[in-house]
Amino acid sequence: MTALSGENIAFIGLGLMGRPMALNLEKAGAVLTVNTRNPETLNAFEDLGIATSGTPADAAADADIVIICVADTNALENVLLGEDGIVDGMEEGTIVIDMGTTAIDATRRFAEAVEDAGGSWIDAPVSGGTHGAETGTLSIMVGADAEDFDRVRRVFDVLGARVTHVGDVGAGQIAKAANQMIVGITIGAVAEAFSMADEAGVDIAKMRSALTGGFADSAILQKHGERMIERNFEPGGKVVTQRKDLYQALEFSEGELGLELPFSRLALELYDELIGMGDGDLDHSALIKVYEEG
């Protein structure tokens, strides 16, 4: 018996992250139905023998668990509450899991709508990029009722290597906001340091090696630093996505908590500059281009 035998799951959103995540669930034995806006992607899943559905409501109709992985808060609201949305099709007792990065105030509103329809809401944003999605090694930050978390834990174990129940509904998105603040700011720190060293005539590949193992070392220095050195900006996480996530973190921190976040605010401005250069669809490690070309 495979890990998810008998688990009836609908998966909504089959982009860079969602497609490999859905395929991992199917490989683990889930009875899977998928939905996405792109008909070519749906055809590709049909060719693999995976059930597809024309609307989120239809996909959710027979599912015990509905997983959503879409680009942003507006897209989530559309598939959840829009015409032929998940809430229109889901049955009482359904667990709806948002695995995208969603505004925190909207998360609370969506949770209430799902609960009013007789279901349960879990926010479970992820970190680890497309590589983590493909290999099932994502970090998953979960905001949920403890009983609901226990119910879906084996689903998360298929998708991620580190699964943490952070707290109640909304806590997962707060943890992801913190993650994206650290990632966005640290990419800027690496880009700035590399630009300084390169301008001074130092081999940045050798410098990166010298920093490995010291206090400046990090996954960002290793993975994104390598992309900067190799000029490989094929997106694992897009600039526009990083910008969106920083904006949401600032909106919550400044608007609801009254906290000023100057590093995050500066990082947002730098990503805006990069988008203004026409590079919004590149990997967020392309931030180094602001220092080289801006």
Sine and cosine of phi, psi and omega as CSV:
sin_phi,cos_phi,sin_psi,cos_psi,sin_omega,cos_omega
0.00,0.00,0.75,-0.66,0.03,-1.00
-0.99,0.13,0.19,-0.98,-0.19,-0.98
-0.85,0.53,-0.58,0.82,-0.09,-1.00
-0.89,-0.45,0.43,0.90,0.02,-1.00
-0.83,0.56,0.78,-0.63,0.04,-1.00
0.99,0.10,-0.05,1.00,0.00,-1.00
-1.00,0.08,0.88,-0.47,-0.07,-1.00
-1.00,-0.07,0.95,-0.31,-0.15,-0.99
-0.83,-0.56,0.72,-0.70,0.22,-0.98
-0.98,-0.21,0.69,-0.73,0.01,-1.00
-0.84,-0.55,0.85,-0.52,-0.06,-1.00
-0.93,-0.38,0.87,-0.49,0.02,-1.00
0.96,-0.27,0.94,-0.35,-0.12,-0.99
-0.80,-0.60,0.78,0.63,0.03,-1.00
-1.00,0.06,-0.49,-0.87,-0.05,-1.00
-0.82,0.57,-0.64,0.76,-0.02,-1.00
-1.00,-0.03,-0.69,0.72,-0.13,-0.99
-0.91,0.41,-0.63,0.78,-0.05,-1.00
-0.85,0.52,-0.82,0.57,0.00,-1.00
-0.91,0.41,-0.53,0.85,0.04,-1.00
-0.89,0.45,-0.71,0.70,0.02,-1.00
-0.88,0.47,-0.67,0.74,0.00,-1.00
-0.90,0.44,-0.60,0.80,0.05,-1.00
-0.91,0.42,-0.61,0.79,0.05,-1.00
-0.90,0.43,-0.66,0.75,0.01,-1.00
-0.91,0.41,-0.66,0.75,0.03,-1.00
-0.89,0.45,-0.49,0.87,-0.01,-1.00
-0.99,0.13,0.03,1.00,0.11,-0.99
0.98,-0.21,0.06,1.00,0.01,-1.00
-0.91,0.41,0.55,-0.83,0.18,-0.98
-0.99,0.10,0.97,-0.26,-0.26,-0.97
-0.94,-0.35,0.68,-0.73,0.21,-0.98
-0.81,-0.59,0.74,-0.68,-0.08,-1.00
-0.86,-0.51,0.41,-0.91,0.08,-1.00
-0.55,-0.83,0.65,-0.76,0.10,-0.99
-0.39,-0.92,0.23,-0.97,-0.06,-1.00
-0.97,0.25,-0.40,0.92,-0.12,-0.99
-1.00,0.04,0.92,-0.38,-0.04,-1.00
-0.90,0.43,-0.51,0.86,0.02,-1.00
-0.91,0.42,-0.63,0.78,0.04,-1.00
-0.92,0.40,-0.66,0.75,0.05,-1.00
-0.88,0.48,-0.66,0.76,0.03,-1.00
-0.88,0.47,-0.63,0.78,0.00,-1.00
-0.90,0.43,-0.61,0.79,0.04,-1.00
-0.94,0.33,-0.61,0.79,0.07,-1.00
-0.88,0.48,-0.63,0.78,0.02,-1.00
-0.89,0.45,-0.43,0.90,0.05,-1.00
-1.00,0.06,0.00,1.00,0.00,-1.00
0.99,0.11,0.30,0.95,-0.01,-1.00
-0.99,-0.13,0.71,-0.70,-0.04,-1.00
-0.92,0.40,0.67,-0.75,0.05,-1.00
-0.85,-0.53,0.29,-0.96,0.00,-1.00
-0.65,-0.76,0.54,-0.84,-0.06,-1.00
-0.98,0.21,-0.37,0.93,-0.01,-1.00
-0.67,-0.74,0.40,-0.92,0.10,-1.00
-0.86,0.52,-0.60,0.80,0.00,-1.00
-0.88,0.47,-0.70,0.71,0.01,-1.00
-0.91,0.41,-0.63,0.78,0.01,-1.00
-0.89,0.45,-0.61,0.80,-0.08,-1.00
-0.99,0.16,-0.25,0.97,-0.21,-0.98
-0.84,0.54,-0.65,0.76,-0.07,-1.00
-0.93,-0.37,0.22,0.98,-0.10,-0.99
-1.00,-0.03,0.60,-0.80,0.17,-0.99
-0.99,0.10,-0.51,0.86,0.00,-1.00
-0.75,-0.66,0.74,-0.67,0.09,-1.00
-0.89,-0.45,0.83,-0.55,0.03,-1.00
-0.94,-0.34,0.74,-0.67,0.00,-1.00
-0.89,-0.46,0.76,-0.66,0.06,-1.00
-0.64,-0.77,0.99,0.11,-0.05,-1.00
-0.87,-0.49,0.10,-1.00,-0.27,-0.96
-0.93,0.36,-0.62,0.79,-0.12,-0.99
-0.36,-0.93,-0.04,-1.00,-0.07,-1.00
-0.89,0.45,-0.65,0.76,0.00,-1.00
-0.90,0.44,-0.67,0.74,0.02,-1.00
-0.90,0.43,-0.62,0.78,0.03,-1.00
-0.90,0.44,-0.71,0.71,0.01,-1.00
-0.87,0.49,-0.61,0.79,-0.02,-1.00
-0.91,0.42,-0.74,0.68,-0.05,-1.00
-0.97,0.26,-0.37,0.93,-0.02,-1.00
-1.00,0.03,-0.76,0.65,-0.17,-0.99
-0.90,-0.44,-0.12,0.99,-0.01,-1.00
-0.96,0.27,-0.10,-0.99,0.03,-1.00
-0.86,0.50,0.76,-0.65,-0.06,-1.00
0.85,0.53,0.59,0.81,0.02,-1.00
-0.99,0.12,0.11,-0.99,-0.07,-1.00
-0.83,0.56,-0.69,0.73,-0.04,-1.00
-0.87,0.49,-0.48,0.87,0.03,-1.00
-0.94,0.33,-0.44,0.90,-0.11,-0.99
-0.95,-0.32,-0.35,0.94,-0.12,-0.99
-0.95,0.32,0.50,-0.87,0.05,-1.00
-0.99,-0.11,0.30,-0.95,0.04,-1.00
-0.87,0.49,0.68,-0.73,0.00,-1.00
1.00,-0.08,-0.11,0.99,0.02,-1.00
-0.92,0.40,0.65,-0.76,0.12,-0.99
-0.98,-0.20,0.84,-0.55,0.00,-1.00
-0.96,-0.28,0.81,-0.58,-0.07,-1.00
-0.89,-0.47,0.86,-0.51,0.10,-1.00
-1.00,-0.09,0.91,-0.42,-0.01,-1.00
-0.95,-0.30,0.18,0.98,0.14,-0.99
-1.00,-0.01,-0.08,-1.00,0.03,-1.00
-0.96,-0.27,0.94,-0.35,-0.21,-0.98
-0.84,-0.54,0.55,-0.83,0.07,-1.00
-0.82,0.57,0.63,-0.78,-0.15,-0.99
-0.94,0.35,-0.66,0.75,0.02,-1.00
-0.91,0.42,-0.60,0.80,0.04,-1.00
-0.92,0.38,-0.60,0.80,0.04,-1.00
-0.83,0.55,-0.70,0.71,0.01,-1.00
-0.90,0.43,-0.62,0.79,0.01,-1.00
-0.93,0.36,-0.66,0.75,0.01,-1.00
-0.92,0.40,-0.63,0.78,0.03,-1.00
-0.87,0.50,-0.66,0.75,0.00,-1.00
-0.90,0.43,-0.65,0.76,0.00,-1.00
-0.90,0.43,-0.66,0.75,0.01,-1.00
-0.92,0.39,-0.67,0.74,0.02,-1.00
-0.90,0.44,-0.61,0.79,0.04,-1.00
-0.90,0.44,-0.47,0.88,0.01,-1.00
-1.00,0.04,0.05,1.00,0.07,-1.00
0.99,-0.11,0.13,0.99,-0.02,-1.00
-0.95,-0.31,-0.13,-0.99,0.06,-1.00
-0.82,-0.57,0.53,-0.85,-0.04,-1.00
-0.92,-0.40,0.67,-0.74,0.13,-0.99
-0.76,-0.65,0.79,-0.62,0.17,-0.99
-0.99,-0.17,0.82,-0.58,-0.09,-1.00
-0.63,-0.78,0.88,0.47,0.02,-1.00
-0.90,0.44,0.35,-0.94,-0.13,-0.99
-0.81,-0.59,0.34,-0.94,0.14,-0.99
-0.70,-0.71,0.55,-0.83,-0.01,-1.00
0.69,-0.72,-0.11,0.99,0.10,-1.00
0.92,0.40,-0.16,-0.99,-0.06,-1.00
-0.91,0.42,-0.54,0.84,0.03,-1.00
-0.89,0.46,-0.71,0.70,0.02,-1.00
-0.90,0.44,-0.60,0.80,0.03,-1.00
-0.91,0.41,-0.65,0.76,-0.04,-1.00
-0.94,0.33,-0.62,0.78,-0.09,-1.00
-1.00,-0.06,-0.05,1.00,-0.02,-1.00
0.93,0.36,0.56,0.83,-0.05,-1.00
-0.87,-0.50,0.43,0.90,0.00,-1.00
-0.90,0.44,0.44,-0.90,0.27,-0.96
-1.00,-0.04,0.78,-0.63,-0.09,-1.00
-0.86,-0.52,0.83,-0.56,-0.04,-1.00
-0.96,-0.29,0.91,-0.42,-0.23,-0.97
-0.93,-0.37,0.79,-0.62,0.19,-0.98
-0.93,-0.36,0.90,-0.43,-0.13,-0.99
-0.22,-0.98,0.36,-0.93,0.26,-0.97
-0.88,0.47,0.62,-0.79,-0.09,-1.00
-0.86,0.52,-0.63,0.77,-0.01,-1.00
-0.92,0.39,-0.65,0.76,0.04,-1.00
-0.91,0.42,-0.65,0.76,0.03,-1.00
-0.87,0.49,-0.72,0.70,0.02,-1.00
-0.87,0.49,-0.59,0.81,-0.02,-1.00
-0.89,0.45,-0.60,0.80,-0.11,-0.99
-0.96,-0.30,0.10,0.99,-0.09,-1.00
-0.82,0.58,-0.64,0.77,-0.05,-1.00
-0.93,0.38,-0.41,0.91,0.11,-0.99
-0.93,0.37,-0.73,0.69,0.02,-1.00
-0.89,0.47,-0.58,0.82,-0.02,-1.00
-0.91,0.41,-0.42,0.91,0.09,-1.00
-0.96,0.28,-0.58,0.82,-0.12,-0.99
-1.00,0.00,-0.41,0.91,-0.13,-0.99
-0.70,-0.72,0.38,-0.92,0.08,-1.00
-1.00,-0.09,-0.41,0.91,0.04,-1.00
-0.76,-0.65,0.93,-0.38,-0.03,-1.00
-0.88,-0.47,0.86,-0.51,-0.05,-1.00
-0.81,-0.58,0.84,-0.54,0.12,-0.99
-0.99,0.15,0.99,-0.15,-0.13,-0.99
-0.96,0.27,-0.61,0.79,-0.06,-1.00
0.19,-0.98,-0.39,-0.92,-0.03,-1.00
-0.95,0.31,0.05,-1.00,0.00,-1.00
-0.77,0.64,0.74,-0.67,-0.04,-1.00
0.98,-0.20,-0.46,0.89,-0.05,-1.00
-0.92,0.40,-0.54,0.84,0.04,-1.00
-0.89,0.45,-0.68,0.73,0.00,-1.00
-0.94,0.35,-0.54,0.84,0.07,-1.00
-0.91,0.41,-0.67,0.74,0.06,-1.00
-0.89,0.46,-0.63,0.77,0.00,-1.00
-0.93,0.36,-0.59,0.81,0.07,-1.00
-0.87,0.49,-0.68,0.73,0.05,-1.00
-0.89,0.46,-0.67,0.75,0.04,-1.00
-0.84,0.54,-0.74,0.67,-0.06,-1.00
-0.94,0.33,-0.50,0.86,0.13,-0.99
-0.89,0.46,-0.74,0.67,-0.02,-1.00
-0.90,0.43,-0.69,0.72,0.00,-1.00
-0.89,0.46,-0.78,0.63,-0.06,-1.00
-0.88,0.48,-0.68,0.73,0.00,-1.00
-0.93,0.36,-0.65,0.76,-0.05,-1.00
-0.93,0.35,-0.60,0.80,0.12,-0.99
-0.85,0.53,-0.66,0.75,0.05,-1.00
-0.89,0.45,-0.64,0.77,0.01,-1.00
-0.90,0.43,-0.68,0.73,0.01,-1.00
-0.91,0.41,-0.70,0.72,0.01,-1.00
-0.87,0.49,-0.67,0.74,-0.03,-1.00
-0.92,0.39,-0.69,0.72,0.01,-1.00
-0.91,0.41,-0.67,0.74,0.03,-1.00
-0.90,0.44,-0.65,0.76,-0.01,-1.00
-0.91,0.42,-0.66,0.75,0.05,-1.00
-0.89,0.46,-0.74,0.68,-0.04,-1.00
-0.91,0.42,-0.66,0.75,-0.01,-1.00
-0.90,0.43,-0.66,0.75,0.02,-1.00
-0.90,0.43,-0.49,0.87,0.01,-1.00
-1.00,0.10,-0.01,1.00,0.06,-1.00
1.00,0.03,0.25,0.97,0.01,-1.00
-1.00,-0.02,0.65,-0.76,0.06,-1.00
-0.93,0.36,0.93,-0.36,-0.12,-0.99
-0.95,0.31,-0.43,0.90,0.07,-1.00
-0.91,0.41,-0.68,0.73,0.03,-1.00
-0.93,0.36,-0.60,0.80,0.03,-1.00
-0.89,0.45,-0.68,0.73,0.03,-1.00
-0.85,0.52,-0.67,0.74,0.05,-1.00
-0.88,0.48,-0.65,0.76,-0.01,-1.00
-0.91,0.42,-0.52,0.85,-0.02,-1.00
-0.98,0.17,-0.30,0.96,-0.03,-1.00
-0.88,0.48,0.77,-0.64,0.02,-1.00
1.00,-0.04,-0.23,0.97,0.04,-1.00
-1.00,-0.03,-0.11,-0.99,-0.04,-1.00
-0.92,0.39,-0.36,0.93,0.02,-1.00
-0.99,0.11,-0.12,0.99,-0.05,-1.00
-0.94,0.34,0.51,-0.86,0.04,-1.00
-0.17,-0.98,0.23,-0.97,0.11,-0.99
-0.87,0.49,-0.56,0.83,0.02,-1.00
-0.91,0.42,-0.72,0.70,0.03,-1.00
-0.86,0.51,-0.68,0.74,-0.05,-1.00
-0.95,0.31,-0.83,0.55,-0.14,-0.99
-0.99,0.17,-0.78,0.63,-0.02,-1.00
-0.97,0.25,-0.55,0.84,0.09,-1.00
-0.87,0.48,-0.65,0.76,0.04,-1.00
-0.89,0.45,-0.65,0.76,0.03,-1.00
-0.89,0.46,-0.65,0.76,0.04,-1.00
-0.89,0.46,-0.68,0.73,-0.01,-1.00
-0.91,0.41,-0.69,0.72,-0.06,-1.00
-1.00,0.09,-0.09,1.00,-0.07,-1.00
0.84,0.54,0.64,0.77,0.01,-1.00
-0.97,-0.24,0.99,-0.12,-0.06,-1.00
-0.94,-0.34,0.43,0.90,0.15,-0.99
-0.87,0.49,0.81,-0.59,-0.23,-0.97
-0.94,0.33,0.82,-0.57,0.28,-0.96
-0.99,-0.16,-0.64,0.77,0.16,-0.99
-0.68,-0.73,0.86,-0.51,-0.13,-0.99
-0.97,0.24,0.46,-0.89,0.08,-1.00
-0.82,0.57,-0.72,0.69,-0.05,-1.00
-0.89,0.45,-0.53,0.85,0.03,-1.00
-0.95,0.32,-0.69,0.72,0.05,-1.00
-0.87,0.49,-0.65,0.76,0.01,-1.00
-0.90,0.44,-0.70,0.71,0.02,-1.00
-0.86,0.51,-0.68,0.73,-0.04,-1.00
-0.93,0.37,-0.63,0.78,0.07,-1.00
-0.90,0.43,-0.66,0.75,0.01,-1.00
-0.88,0.48,-0.69,0.73,0.01,-1.00
-0.90,0.44,-0.63,0.78,0.03,-1.00
-0.90,0.43,-0.67,0.75,0.02,-1.00
-0.93,0.38,-0.65,0.76,-0.01,-1.00
-0.87,0.50,-0.69,0.72,0.01,-1.00
-0.94,0.35,-0.74,0.68,-0.09,-1.00
-0.92,0.40,-0.71,0.70,-0.04,-1.00
-0.98,0.19,-0.63,0.78,-0.08,-1.00
-0.98,0.19,-0.72,0.69,-0.08,-1.00
-1.00,-0.05,-0.61,0.79,-0.10,-0.99
-0.99,-0.14,-0.29,0.96,-0.03,-1.00
0.95,0.31,0.42,0.91,0.01,-1.00
-0.99,-0.13,0.69,-0.72,0.13,-0.99
-1.00,-0.06,0.71,-0.70,-0.04,-1.00
-0.81,-0.58,0.99,0.14,-0.13,-0.99
-0.90,0.44,-0.61,0.79,0.03,-1.00
-0.90,0.44,-0.70,0.72,0.00,-1.00
-0.91,0.41,-0.62,0.79,0.02,-1.00
-0.89,0.45,-0.68,0.73,0.03,-1.00
-0.91,0.42,-0.68,0.74,0.03,-1.00
-0.86,0.51,-0.67,0.74,0.03,-1.00
-0.85,0.53,-0.68,0.73,0.00,-1.00
-0.90,0.44,-0.60,0.80,0.02,-1.00
-0.93,0.38,-0.67,0.74,0.05,-1.00
-0.91,0.41,-0.58,0.82,0.09,-1.00
-0.88,0.47,-0.64,0.77,0.03,-1.00
-0.89,0.45,-0.67,0.75,0.01,-1.00
-0.91,0.43,-0.65,0.76,0.06,-1.00
-0.89,0.46,-0.64,0.77,0.05,-1.00
-0.89,0.45,-0.40,0.92,0.06,-1.00
-0.99,0.16,-0.06,1.00,0.01,-1.00
1.00,-0.01,0.29,0.96,-0.12,-0.99
-0.92,-0.38,0.43,0.90,-0.08,-1.00
-0.91,0.41,-0.40,0.92,-0.03,-1.00
-1.00,-0.05,0.05,1.00,0.07,-1.00
-0.99,0.15,0.20,-0.98,0.11,-0.99
-0.89,0.46,0.52,-0.85,-0.07,-1.00
-0.91,0.42,-0.26,0.97,0.12,-0.99
-0.91,0.41,-0.26,0.97,0.05,-1.00
-0.92,0.40,-0.03,1.00,0.04,-1.00
-0.82,0.57,-0.43,0.90,0.03,-1.00
-0.86,0.51,-0.41,0.91,0.00,-1.00
-0.91,0.42,-0.46,0.89,0.05,-1.00
-0.87,0.49,-0.63,0.78,-0.01,-1.00
-0.97,0.22,-0.51,0.86,-0.06,-1.00
-1.00,0.07,-0.56,0.83,-0.16,-0.99
-0.86,-0.51,-0.31,0.95,-0.10,-0.99
-0.95,0.32,0.00,0.00,0.00,0.00
